[in-house]
Amino acid sequence: MPLPDDLLELLRAPSPCFLTTLMSDGSPQITEVWVDTDGEHVVVNTWEGALKLRNVRRDPRVAVAVADPEDFRRYFSVRGEVVTMTTVGANDHINELSQKYIGTDYPGFGPDVQRIRLVIKADRVGGVAAR
């Protein structure tokens, strides 16, 4: 499903974002993440060994909540699934996200940590687009 322009705007900004994955018992697990878009999908970055990565490898269904950093009453929720998990370009991607959110290259876990870029296809979009 196409992402609405207002959502794309928030995905391109340093917006607060929360990714929900499913544990093996079906219970939700939520993590704050930095978010991006390729214009068609929601894109996040994680690392090998993260609980959210183990969860999406087992069950690719996810939910994402993105808030407007200028007005927290304005937010979008996205339900969908991870359609791509790749290491290709993942290190560059985390640096791009870090520049967007904190203005520097990613200060993270060091060169031995494998980054993974997750691409999420939206099945349903909701929220409050008040301005």
Salt bridges, closest charged atoms under 4 A:
ASP6 OD1 - ARG74 NH2 4.00
ASP6 OD1 - ARG131 NH2 3.73
GLU9 OE2 - ARG74 NH1 3.87
GLU9 OE1 - ARG131 NH2 2.84
ASP36 OD2 - HIS93 NE2 3.24
ASP38 OD2 - HIS41 ND1 2.96
GLU48 OE2 - ARG57 NH1 2.66
ASP59 OD2 - ARG61 NH2 2.80
ASP68 OD2 - ARG74 NH1 2.73
ASP71 OD1 - ARG73 NE 2.97
ASP123 OD1 - LYS121 NZ 3.50
